[in-house]
Amino acid sequence: MKYKLLGKTGVQVSALCFGTMSFGGDADEGMSELLYRRTREAGINFYDCANTYSKGKSEELLGKFMAAERDQLVITSKVYFPTGSDVNERGANRRNIFLQVEKSLRRLGTDRIDVYFIHHFDENTPLEETVRALDDLVQQGKILYPGASNFAAWQIMKALGIAEREHLAGFQVVQPMYNLVKRQAEVEILPMAQAENLAVIPYSPLGGGLLTGKYASGLPKFGRLVDNKMYITRFGEDWMFESARKFSMFAQEAGYDPAALAVAWAGAHPAVTAPIIGARNIEQLQGSLKSVEIDITPQLYERISTFSPQPDLATDRSEERSDTVWFK
Ligand SMILES: NC(=O)c1ccc[n+]([C@@H]2O[C@H](COP(=O)([O-])OP(=O)(O)OC[C@H]3O[C@@H](n4cnc5c(N)ncnc54)[C@H](OP(=O)(O)O)[C@@H]3O)[C@@H](O)[C@H]2O)c1
């Protein structure tokens, strides 16, 4: 396993992060522990979690498994999405952040969370309040680095500006969705992260399983894109299935496990620190773990990138992308 710097923090993390969203849900406790042990054997020291995963069970299980080796790990959690029916059990306001971080620390059985993400931009809370609340937690040692997930680039930059102006701790890590059929991050998030030297840990490198090849010849009996409404909406478009089919055919013909190749492609973008891999059993995990053995040459990277449309530029001035010489 390779280790990489987490942005400008000086902390070293494995080139794969393991996502614990399946702990206590798609994977029961026994399977979750096996997944944890196998990822440790593979050299992973980086675990992504959230207060909402399996209603807190995921944090509890991660806390239990890591208890004897907590100091060797870099762990994350998140706050924003509703954790109950109370109107205030949600959001990135000071009140909820302070409430949720205590609950997460208790469930994880630790005194600090290495990277604490705001799980989604909060339109109801001034960014300054969110940034200040995170800074207070950094001062108290309850979180070490703030992070932002599912934010637009301008929202992250606005927060970084506030942090700089007010001398507060700014976001150090960003967590966008990124895979071969969801490439929006290429337009602004990834270049911004490179310009600001922020760590990037993209989630869903397999498009929820779409890029593993198991959807190439019709719908399987089980799977995220069969039983999870949110994922069906996210990855259900015909062109995505077509891209995934072509990609997995190419992978198999070239002698790669499509899952391994899809993760390797997401990890090969120069802005990316570590893709977050997810699995419900050991067989699935092995596929994603094999990604670290693949050498993504520039030619292979370009070839894979042709299987889905390159997203539009951030401005309408796009003609320079064509081969036409406009000015002589
Ligand atoms: N910040 C956010 O908003 C956010 C959102 C989502 C996820 N995340 C994080 O990112 C992690 C990974 O996300 P993800 O689960 O969406 O990632 P993903 O890698 O796109 O999908 C993983 C899923 O694909 C299927 N799969 C994996 N390997 C397979 C294989 N070899 N063959 C067939 N199917 C396979 C499994 O689902 P099935 O068995 O159900 O098909 C597995 O749970 C999560 O654990 C979480 O930590 C963050």
The ligand as a Gaussian input file, in Angstrom:
#p B3LYP/6-31G(d) Opt

LIG

0 1
 N      -20.041000      12.039000       1.434000
 C      -21.084000      11.435000       0.927000
 O      -22.135000      12.032000       0.699000
 C      -20.974000       9.951000       0.624000
 C      -21.979000       9.327000      -0.140000
 C      -21.826000       7.969000      -0.438000
 C      -20.740000       7.266000       0.033000
 N      -19.789000       7.907000       0.810000
 C      -18.612000       7.173000       1.339000
 O      -17.984000       6.467000       0.304000
 C      -17.965000       5.065000       0.586000
 C      -18.115000       4.300000      -0.696000
 O      -19.311000       4.725000      -1.348000
 P      -20.128000       3.745000      -2.252000
 O      -20.538000       2.550000      -1.441000
 O      -21.175000       4.538000      -2.927000
 O      -18.962000       3.305000      -3.275000
 P      -18.915000       2.469000      -4.609000
 O      -17.558000       1.891000      -4.637000
 O      -19.338000       3.294000      -5.757000
 O      -19.996000       1.312000      -4.422000
 C      -19.783000       0.267000      -3.525000
 C      -20.870000      -0.755000      -3.748000
 O      -20.739000      -1.331000      -5.045000
 C      -21.036000      -2.719000      -4.977000
 N      -19.768000      -3.438000      -5.251000
 C      -18.545000      -3.137000      -4.768000
 N      -17.599000      -3.962000      -5.260000
 C      -18.239000      -4.811000      -6.074000
 C      -17.810000      -5.889000      -6.880000
 N      -16.528000      -6.249000      -6.947000
 N      -18.743000      -6.548000      -7.605000
 C      -20.031000      -6.187000      -7.565000
 N      -20.508000      -5.164000      -6.809000
 C      -19.630000      -4.488000      -6.069000
 C      -21.551000      -2.979000      -3.573000
 O      -22.945000      -2.661000      -3.515000
 P      -24.109000      -3.732000      -3.765000
 O      -23.629000      -5.087000      -3.281000
 O      -25.246000      -3.203000      -2.994000
 O      -24.376000      -3.727000      -5.236000
 C      -20.799000      -1.921000      -2.795000
 O      -21.369000      -1.631000      -1.557000
 C      -19.060000       4.858000       1.617000
 O      -18.832000       3.722000       2.434000
 C      -18.975000       6.145000       2.393000
 O      -17.921000       6.072000       3.336000
 C      -19.893000       9.231000       1.075000

